[in-house]
Amino acid sequence: MRESAYFRALQTALHGAGLPYGYAVTVWATGSALAGEHGPPTSAEIFLFAVGATSAYGGLVLLTGETGGEAKKPLSRSPHLVRAGLVHLAAIGAAITAALLVAQIHSSAAWILATLAATILYLGVASVEVATVERGGGASASALASRPIARPVIRDKRHSRLTAWLPEAIRSRPRARRNEPVGC
């Protein structure tokens, strides 16, 4: 793993974008499935599309309102990266499959039902990983292999393989402590 402020920031951005990104893909695919079967939506069908998605989201919020709070670990911070990725793909796949099936309904009702089903399935299936982690779910061999390995803290630069190529004068120089001016 690279040690840099940029890669830490990128990792933070990726963790924060995971669920919204998956949902954006799901919503886009749902709209595409509907437009492919029904043609471009009317203004009323666009409204129905939005009502379906927001109703599903609001219904799930109401359903989980009395659960005693959020999970300790957000979906995007699962320690089982491979399993979490597979669950995420399954959530997107289930939602898109439902949207494709509902799109077969030859009525404007498909516009509300497709987003309702896709939203409930995506968020519901994607939450399986968090629930598994919360219950202390066992890790598969691939999940264990995907866990980050704790790096040893190297207190002395002379023993670091990463700095072995540096001249001895640089490697043996004392390190400045945090908040201490260099050269003191």
N, C-alpha and C positions, 0 to 999 in steps of 0.2 A: 504494500500500500504506500502511496506517495504521501509524504508529509509536507503539506503546503497549505497556506491559508486558502488558496483558490480551490483545491480539491476538497477541503473541509466545507467550504461554502457551497460547492457543487453538490456534495453529498446532502447537505441540509436542504438545498433546493429540491433535489430529487425526492427526498423523504417527504417533504411537504407537498409535492405535486402528485405523488403516486395515486391517491384516491381520486382527486379531482380530474387527473388526466384520464384515468380509466373510465370515469363517468362521462367525461367529454366524448371519448371514443364511442361509448355506448349510446349516448344521445344522438351523436352524428349518424351512427349506423342505423339507429331506429328511424330517424327522419329519412334517411336514404332508402331504407326498406319500404317505408310507406310511400314515398314519392315514386319509387320504382313500380309499385303496384297500382297506385291511384293517380299518378301524375302530379304536377305541382299542386300544392295545397291552396285552398281558398283562404281568405282572411279568417273565416270562422274556424277552419281546420287548424290553422296555425295557433289560434287561441286554444282550441281543444288539446292540441299537442302540449302546450305550456300548462294547461290545467291538469292534465294527466300526470305530468312529471312533478309538479308542485303538490298535487294531492297525495301522491305516493310518498313523497318526502315528508310532508306534514303528517300523514298517517303514521309513518314510522317514528317520527318524533313523539307523537302522542302515545304510541305503543310503548316506547322506551322511557317515557317521562317519569315513571315511578320505580326505576331500577336501582336507585341509590348511587347514581353517578356514572361517569365514563370508565372504560377499561383503563387499567394502569399503564398499558403499553399501547400506543396508537397503532393502527393497521400498518402504517408505513415503517414501523420500527420493530417488526418481528425479528427475533433472533434466528429464525429459520428461513433464510432468504429464498432457497429453492422452493420449499413448500409454499411460502407466501406468494411467490411468483406464479406457481401453478394454480393456487386458489384464485388469485387475481384474474388469470386467464380464463379459468372456469366461470368466474362471475361475469366477465365480459361475454364469453361464449353463450352462457345460459340466457343472458339478457337479450343478446342479438337473435338467438334462436326464437325466443318468445316473440320478439318484435316481428320477425319474418313470418311466424305463424299467424299472429294477429293481423298482419298486413293483408292476409288472404280474405279477411272479412270485407266484403264489398259494401261498405257503409262509412259514413263520416265518423261513426263510433270507433273505428279502428285508430283514428288519430289520438283519441284520449286513452283507449285501452292499451295501445302499444307502449306509450311512454309510462303509463301506470305500471304495467307488467315489467318493463325493462328496468325501471327505477327500483322497484321492490326486489327483483331478482338480483340486480347488480349489488345493491347495498347489503341485501340479506346474505348472499353467498360470499361476498368479500369479507364480511364480518366473521365468517367461520374461523379464519386463521386467528383472529384476535381471541375469540372464545376458546380455541384450542390452547393457545399460549396461556391465557388466564387460568385455565383448569390444570395447567402444568403438563400439557400434552407432550408425549414423547417425541423425540426427534428421530428422524430417519437418518441413515448413514450419510445420505447426500446433504441433509440439513446440517448435520454435525460438521461435515467437511466444508460447508459454506460459512461457518461461523468464523469471525475474525480471530486470529491467534493473538494472544496477548504478547506484546513485545517487551522484552526485558528493558529495564531502565538502565542506561549506560551512564554511569557516574564519571567514568574516567575515559577521556577520548583515546587514550593510548590502547585501549582494549577493543575499540570499535572496528569492525571489518570495513565499515563504510568510510572511515578516515585513514585506513592503512596506507593509502597511496600518498597521503600528505607528508611533507617533510617533518622530521622529528621535532623541529623547533616550533612548528605550528601545533602539532598534536600535543606537545607537553605544556603549552602555554596555559596558565590558569584561566578558567572561564569566569566571565563577569556574572555576578548574581543579578537577579531581576531587581529593577529599580535602583541599581547601583551604577553610577557613572563609570564608563569604560576608562581604564587607566588608573584607577584608585587602588 
